[in-house]
Amino acid sequence: MPEEKREVWQRGPVENIPGLLQPIAHALLQAREELKELTDNFPESFLWERPAGVASPAFHVQHLTGVLDRVFTYARSEVLSEEQLYSLSIEGDRSQTSSNLKELVQFFNTQVDLCILELSGVDISTLTDARTIGRKKIPTTLTGLYVHAAEHTMRHIGQLHVTIKILEGRAQKIIKNI
């Protein structure tokens, strides 16, 4: 199989990323590739659809971006800004979002780039350092935050995949009935 067809983790180490953080970088880069593949031909008209009441594709892409931003903020031992809290409050709210699918995907891509850059500068001797989450100061570690960023991202990519397949199936039925 050609290297470009392999999953990211099968292509070798991500340049400048410490070995212990390679799985995190691989997951984020894999998510970016899968999001591109899922959305390249996705009809914009279905961006806010919620089949069977599940989250819309727009929500998933907004949430993917927002969670990475928030988790990496906690990883730096910082508190969320007013802008981050506002963005969280409007995730999935169509009336508060003017971005189209291409823009939402680009926001995610930019966030992944920022995360990869941040991972490249991590001192691995700090991976077990204590961190807290949110106003309640929920305890975790730097590793815990990075692992959560990766697993949460891939979980939402999986949910998005199913939602998009359902919506694409609906689109095909509509086309056949025309």
ChimeraX commands (.cxc) that place a marker at each C-alpha (Angstrom):
marker #1 position 0.00,0.00,0.00 radius 0.5
marker #1 position 1.40,3.43,-0.90 radius 0.5
marker #1 position 2.43,5.47,2.13 radius 0.5
marker #1 position -0.10,8.25,1.43 radius 0.5
marker #1 position -2.95,5.68,1.63 radius 0.5
marker #1 position -1.86,4.44,5.05 radius 0.5
marker #1 position -3.28,5.86,8.25 radius 0.5
marker #1 position -1.13,8.58,9.76 radius 0.5
marker #1 position 0.26,6.36,12.54 radius 0.5
marker #1 position 1.52,3.93,9.87 radius 0.5
marker #1 position 3.62,6.58,8.14 radius 0.5
marker #1 position 6.21,6.95,10.85 radius 0.5
marker #1 position 6.98,9.63,13.38 radius 0.5
marker #1 position 5.62,13.16,13.03 radius 0.5
marker #1 position 8.60,15.48,12.71 radius 0.5
marker #1 position 9.60,17.41,15.85 radius 0.5
marker #1 position 7.10,15.62,18.11 radius 0.5
marker #1 position 8.52,13.83,21.19 radius 0.5
marker #1 position 8.12,10.06,21.01 radius 0.5
marker #1 position 5.70,9.85,23.92 radius 0.5
marker #1 position 3.40,12.35,22.18 radius 0.5
marker #1 position 3.45,10.70,18.75 radius 0.5
marker #1 position 0.08,8.94,19.29 radius 0.5
marker #1 position -1.55,12.28,20.11 radius 0.5
marker #1 position -0.14,13.91,16.98 radius 0.5
marker #1 position -1.09,10.89,14.87 radius 0.5
marker #1 position -4.69,11.00,16.11 radius 0.5
marker #1 position -5.08,14.73,15.46 radius 0.5
marker #1 position -3.58,14.50,11.98 radius 0.5
marker #1 position -5.71,11.43,11.21 radius 0.5
marker #1 position -8.81,13.35,12.30 radius 0.5
marker #1 position -7.89,16.20,9.96 radius 0.5
marker #1 position -7.56,13.82,7.02 radius 0.5
marker #1 position -10.82,12.05,7.82 radius 0.5
marker #1 position -12.67,15.33,8.22 radius 0.5
marker #1 position -11.46,16.45,4.81 radius 0.5
marker #1 position -12.56,13.18,3.23 radius 0.5
marker #1 position -15.96,13.32,4.94 radius 0.5
marker #1 position -16.69,16.91,3.99 radius 0.5
marker #1 position -15.15,17.29,0.53 radius 0.5
marker #1 position -18.40,16.51,-1.30 radius 0.5
marker #1 position -20.85,16.97,1.53 radius 0.5
marker #1 position -23.87,19.12,0.60 radius 0.5
marker #1 position -23.81,22.45,2.43 radius 0.5
marker #1 position -27.61,22.29,2.69 radius 0.5
marker #1 position -27.31,19.44,5.22 radius 0.5
marker #1 position -24.73,21.16,7.44 radius 0.5
marker #1 position -27.21,21.88,10.24 radius 0.5
marker #1 position -29.41,18.80,9.84 radius 0.5
marker #1 position -29.90,16.60,12.91 radius 0.5
marker #1 position -31.09,13.16,11.77 radius 0.5
marker #1 position -32.92,11.32,14.56 radius 0.5
marker #1 position -32.07,14.26,16.85 radius 0.5
marker #1 position -28.30,13.65,16.88 radius 0.5
marker #1 position -25.82,16.50,16.69 radius 0.5
marker #1 position -25.48,18.22,13.33 radius 0.5
marker #1 position -22.32,18.05,11.23 radius 0.5
marker #1 position -21.81,21.76,11.96 radius 0.5
marker #1 position -21.90,21.12,15.70 radius 0.5
marker #1 position -19.33,18.33,15.46 radius 0.5
marker #1 position -16.86,20.46,13.50 radius 0.5
marker #1 position -17.33,23.44,15.82 radius 0.5
marker #1 position -17.02,21.21,18.87 radius 0.5
marker #1 position -13.89,19.47,17.56 radius 0.5
marker #1 position -12.21,22.83,17.14 radius 0.5
marker #1 position -13.42,24.22,20.44 radius 0.5
marker #1 position -12.46,21.22,22.56 radius 0.5
marker #1 position -8.92,21.19,21.19 radius 0.5
marker #1 position -8.61,24.90,21.93 radius 0.5
marker #1 position -9.95,24.46,25.47 radius 0.5
marker #1 position -7.99,21.31,26.35 radius 0.5
marker #1 position -4.71,22.77,25.15 radius 0.5
marker #1 position -5.47,25.94,27.15 radius 0.5
marker #1 position -5.78,23.78,30.28 radius 0.5
marker #1 position -2.58,21.97,29.27 radius 0.5
marker #1 position -0.79,25.33,29.45 radius 0.5
marker #1 position -2.27,25.82,32.96 radius 0.5
marker #1 position -4.35,28.74,31.69 radius 0.5
marker #1 position -8.01,29.57,32.26 radius 0.5
marker #1 position -10.46,29.94,29.42 radius 0.5
marker #1 position -10.86,33.42,27.99 radius 0.5
marker #1 position -14.21,35.16,27.58 radius 0.5
marker #1 position -13.93,34.49,23.84 radius 0.5
marker #1 position -13.45,30.75,24.46 radius 0.5
marker #1 position -16.42,30.66,26.85 radius 0.5
marker #1 position -18.57,32.48,24.29 radius 0.5
marker #1 position -17.50,30.09,21.53 radius 0.5
marker #1 position -18.44,27.18,23.78 radius 0.5
marker #1 position -21.86,28.70,24.44 radius 0.5
marker #1 position -22.71,28.94,20.74 radius 0.5
marker #1 position -21.42,25.56,19.54 radius 0.5
marker #1 position -24.21,24.05,17.50 radius 0.5
marker #1 position -26.31,27.24,17.46 radius 0.5
marker #1 position -27.08,27.94,13.83 radius 0.5
marker #1 position -28.38,31.43,14.58 radius 0.5
marker #1 position -25.01,32.39,16.08 radius 0.5
marker #1 position -22.84,31.03,13.27 radius 0.5
marker #1 position -22.27,32.56,9.86 radius 0.5
marker #1 position -19.49,30.18,8.85 radius 0.5
marker #1 position -19.96,27.73,6.01 radius 0.5
marker #1 position -18.61,24.18,5.98 radius 0.5
marker #1 position -15.34,25.11,4.29 radius 0.5
marker #1 position -14.66,27.77,6.92 radius 0.5
marker #1 position -15.55,25.43,9.80 radius 0.5
marker #1 position -13.16,22.81,8.44 radius 0.5
marker #1 position -10.44,25.43,8.03 radius 0.5
marker #1 position -10.88,26.54,11.65 radius 0.5
marker #1 position -10.39,22.92,12.71 radius 0.5
marker #1 position -7.32,22.53,10.48 radius 0.5
marker #1 position -5.80,25.67,11.96 radius 0.5
marker #1 position -6.48,24.40,15.48 radius 0.5
marker #1 position -4.79,21.07,14.68 radius 0.5
marker #1 position -1.77,22.98,13.36 radius 0.5
marker #1 position -1.61,24.96,16.61 radius 0.5
marker #1 position -1.86,21.76,18.67 radius 0.5
marker #1 position 0.90,20.05,16.69 radius 0.5
marker #1 position 3.11,23.10,17.13 radius 0.5
marker #1 position 2.42,23.10,20.86 radius 0.5
marker #1 position 3.15,19.37,21.15 radius 0.5
marker #1 position 6.51,19.93,19.46 radius 0.5
marker #1 position 7.61,22.14,22.34 radius 0.5
marker #1 position 6.51,19.94,25.24 radius 0.5
marker #1 position 9.15,18.94,27.76 radius 0.5
marker #1 position 8.31,15.27,28.30 radius 0.5
marker #1 position 9.53,15.44,31.88 radius 0.5
marker #1 position 6.35,17.47,32.60 radius 0.5
marker #1 position 3.85,14.92,31.27 radius 0.5
marker #1 position 2.84,13.75,34.74 radius 0.5
marker #1 position 2.50,17.30,36.07 radius 0.5
marker #1 position -0.83,18.15,37.62 radius 0.5
marker #1 position -3.34,20.21,35.68 radius 0.5
marker #1 position -6.92,21.23,36.36 radius 0.5
marker #1 position -10.00,21.54,34.19 radius 0.5
marker #1 position -12.45,24.40,34.34 radius 0.5
marker #1 position -13.84,26.49,37.13 radius 0.5
marker #1 position -14.29,23.43,39.33 radius 0.5
marker #1 position -10.56,22.68,39.03 radius 0.5
marker #1 position -11.12,19.02,38.19 radius 0.5
marker #1 position -7.73,17.32,38.66 radius 0.5
marker #1 position -5.86,15.65,35.81 radius 0.5
marker #1 position -2.36,15.60,34.36 radius 0.5
marker #1 position -0.78,17.02,31.27 radius 0.5
marker #1 position -0.83,13.52,29.75 radius 0.5
marker #1 position -4.48,13.15,30.68 radius 0.5
marker #1 position -5.35,16.31,28.79 radius 0.5
marker #1 position -3.40,15.32,25.69 radius 0.5
marker #1 position -4.87,11.82,25.63 radius 0.5
marker #1 position -8.35,13.25,26.08 radius 0.5
marker #1 position -7.77,15.67,23.21 radius 0.5
marker #1 position -6.90,12.75,20.93 radius 0.5
marker #1 position -9.62,10.31,22.01 radius 0.5
marker #1 position -12.35,12.95,22.14 radius 0.5
marker #1 position -11.43,14.18,18.67 radius 0.5
marker #1 position -11.55,10.69,17.19 radius 0.5
marker #1 position -14.84,9.93,18.98 radius 0.5
marker #1 position -16.49,12.94,17.36 radius 0.5
marker #1 position -14.98,12.11,13.98 radius 0.5
marker #1 position -16.67,8.70,14.29 radius 0.5
marker #1 position -19.99,10.28,15.23 radius 0.5
marker #1 position -19.66,12.75,12.38 radius 0.5
marker #1 position -18.92,9.92,9.97 radius 0.5
marker #1 position -22.18,8.16,10.86 radius 0.5
marker #1 position -24.21,11.39,10.75 radius 0.5
marker #1 position -22.83,12.33,7.34 radius 0.5
marker #1 position -23.48,8.85,5.93 radius 0.5
marker #1 position -27.10,9.05,7.10 radius 0.5
marker #1 position -27.51,12.50,5.56 radius 0.5
marker #1 position -25.85,11.45,2.30 radius 0.5
marker #1 position -28.24,8.49,2.16 radius 0.5
marker #1 position -31.14,10.88,2.64 radius 0.5
marker #1 position -29.79,13.08,-0.16 radius 0.5
marker #1 position -29.59,10.07,-2.49 radius 0.5
marker #1 position -33.25,9.18,-1.76 radius 0.5
marker #1 position -34.28,12.76,-2.54 radius 0.5
marker #1 position -32.38,12.68,-5.84 radius 0.5
marker #1 position -33.92,9.34,-6.84 radius 0.5
marker #1 position -37.43,10.66,-6.16 radius 0.5
marker #1 position -36.99,13.75,-8.35 radius 0.5
marker link #1:1,2 radius 0.2
marker link #1:2,3 radius 0.2
marker link #1:3,4 radius 0.2
marker link #1:4,5 radius 0.2
marker link #1:5,6 radius 0.2
marker link #1:6,7 radius 0.2
marker link #1:7,8 radius 0.2
marker link #1:8,9 radius 0.2
marker link #1:9,10 radius 0.2
marker link #1:10,11 radius 0.2
marker link #1:11,12 radius 0.2
marker link #1:12,13 radius 0.2
marker link #1:13,14 radius 0.2
marker link #1:14,15 radius 0.2
marker link #1:15,16 radius 0.2
marker link #1:16,17 radius 0.2
marker link #1:17,18 radius 0.2
marker link #1:18,19 radius 0.2
marker link #1:19,20 radius 0.2
marker link #1:20,21 radius 0.2
marker link #1:21,22 radius 0.2
marker link #1:22,23 radius 0.2
marker link #1:23,24 radius 0.2
marker link #1:24,25 radius 0.2
marker link #1:25,26 radius 0.2
marker link #1:26,27 radius 0.2
marker link #1:27,28 radius 0.2
marker link #1:28,29 radius 0.2
marker link #1:29,30 radius 0.2
marker link #1:30,31 radius 0.2
marker link #1:31,32 radius 0.2
marker link #1:32,33 radius 0.2
marker link #1:33,34 radius 0.2
marker link #1:34,35 radius 0.2
marker link #1:35,36 radius 0.2
marker link #1:36,37 radius 0.2
marker link #1:37,38 radius 0.2
marker link #1:38,39 radius 0.2
marker link #1:39,40 radius 0.2
marker link #1:40,41 radius 0.2
marker link #1:41,42 radius 0.2
marker link #1:42,43 radius 0.2
marker link #1:43,44 radius 0.2
marker link #1:44,45 radius 0.2
marker link #1:45,46 radius 0.2
marker link #1:46,47 radius 0.2
marker link #1:47,48 radius 0.2
marker link #1:48,49 radius 0.2
marker link #1:49,50 radius 0.2
marker link #1:50,51 radius 0.2
marker link #1:51,52 radius 0.2
marker link #1:52,53 radius 0.2
marker link #1:53,54 radius 0.2
marker link #1:54,55 radius 0.2
marker link #1:55,56 radius 0.2
marker link #1:56,57 radius 0.2
marker link #1:57,58 radius 0.2
marker link #1:58,59 radius 0.2
marker link #1:59,60 radius 0.2
marker link #1:60,61 radius 0.2
marker link #1:61,62 radius 0.2
marker link #1:62,63 radius 0.2
marker link #1:63,64 radius 0.2
marker link #1:64,65 radius 0.2
marker link #1:65,66 radius 0.2
marker link #1:66,67 radius 0.2
marker link #1:67,68 radius 0.2
marker link #1:68,69 radius 0.2
marker link #1:69,70 radius 0.2
marker link #1:70,71 radius 0.2
marker link #1:71,72 radius 0.2
marker link #1:72,73 radius 0.2
marker link #1:73,74 radius 0.2
marker link #1:74,75 radius 0.2
marker link #1:75,76 radius 0.2
marker link #1:76,77 radius 0.2
marker link #1:77,78 radius 0.2
marker link #1:78,79 radius 0.2
marker link #1:79,80 radius 0.2
marker link #1:80,81 radius 0.2
marker link #1:81,82 radius 0.2
marker link #1:82,83 radius 0.2
marker link #1:83,84 radius 0.2
marker link #1:84,85 radius 0.2
marker link #1:85,86 radius 0.2
marker link #1:86,87 radius 0.2
marker link #1:87,88 radius 0.2
marker link #1:88,89 radius 0.2
marker link #1:89,90 radius 0.2
marker link #1:90,91 radius 0.2
marker link #1:91,92 radius 0.2
marker link #1:92,93 radius 0.2
marker link #1:93,94 radius 0.2
marker link #1:94,95 radius 0.2
marker link #1:95,96 radius 0.2
marker link #1:96,97 radius 0.2
marker link #1:97,98 radius 0.2
marker link #1:98,99 radius 0.2
marker link #1:99,100 radius 0.2
marker link #1:100,101 radius 0.2
marker link #1:101,102 radius 0.2
marker link #1:102,103 radius 0.2
marker link #1:103,104 radius 0.2
marker link #1:104,105 radius 0.2
marker link #1:105,106 radius 0.2
marker link #1:106,107 radius 0.2
marker link #1:107,108 radius 0.2
marker link #1:108,109 radius 0.2
marker link #1:109,110 radius 0.2
marker link #1:110,111 radius 0.2
marker link #1:111,112 radius 0.2
marker link #1:112,113 radius 0.2
marker link #1:113,114 radius 0.2
marker link #1:114,115 radius 0.2
marker link #1:115,116 radius 0.2
marker link #1:116,117 radius 0.2
marker link #1:117,118 radius 0.2
marker link #1:118,119 radius 0.2
marker link #1:119,120 radius 0.2
marker link #1:120,121 radius 0.2
marker link #1:121,122 radius 0.2
marker link #1:122,123 radius 0.2
marker link #1:123,124 radius 0.2
marker link #1:124,125 radius 0.2
marker link #1:125,126 radius 0.2
marker link #1:126,127 radius 0.2
marker link #1:127,128 radius 0.2
marker link #1:128,129 radius 0.2
marker link #1:129,130 radius 0.2
marker link #1:130,131 radius 0.2
marker link #1:131,132 radius 0.2
marker link #1:132,133 radius 0.2
marker link #1:133,134 radius 0.2
marker link #1:134,135 radius 0.2
marker link #1:135,136 radius 0.2
marker link #1:136,137 radius 0.2
marker link #1:137,138 radius 0.2
marker link #1:138,139 radius 0.2
marker link #1:139,140 radius 0.2
marker link #1:140,141 radius 0.2
marker link #1:141,142 radius 0.2
marker link #1:142,143 radius 0.2
marker link #1:143,144 radius 0.2
marker link #1:144,145 radius 0.2
marker link #1:145,146 radius 0.2
marker link #1:146,147 radius 0.2
marker link #1:147,148 radius 0.2
marker link #1:148,149 radius 0.2
marker link #1:149,150 radius 0.2
marker link #1:150,151 radius 0.2
marker link #1:151,152 radius 0.2
marker link #1:152,153 radius 0.2
marker link #1:153,154 radius 0.2
marker link #1:154,155 radius 0.2
marker link #1:155,156 radius 0.2
marker link #1:156,157 radius 0.2
marker link #1:157,158 radius 0.2
marker link #1:158,159 radius 0.2
marker link #1:159,160 radius 0.2
marker link #1:160,161 radius 0.2
marker link #1:161,162 radius 0.2
marker link #1:162,163 radius 0.2
marker link #1:163,164 radius 0.2
marker link #1:164,165 radius 0.2
marker link #1:165,166 radius 0.2
marker link #1:166,167 radius 0.2
marker link #1:167,168 radius 0.2
marker link #1:168,169 radius 0.2
marker link #1:169,170 radius 0.2
marker link #1:170,171 radius 0.2
marker link #1:171,172 radius 0.2
marker link #1:172,173 radius 0.2
marker link #1:173,174 radius 0.2
marker link #1:174,175 radius 0.2
marker link #1:175,176 radius 0.2
marker link #1:176,177 radius 0.2
marker link #1:177,178 radius 0.2
view
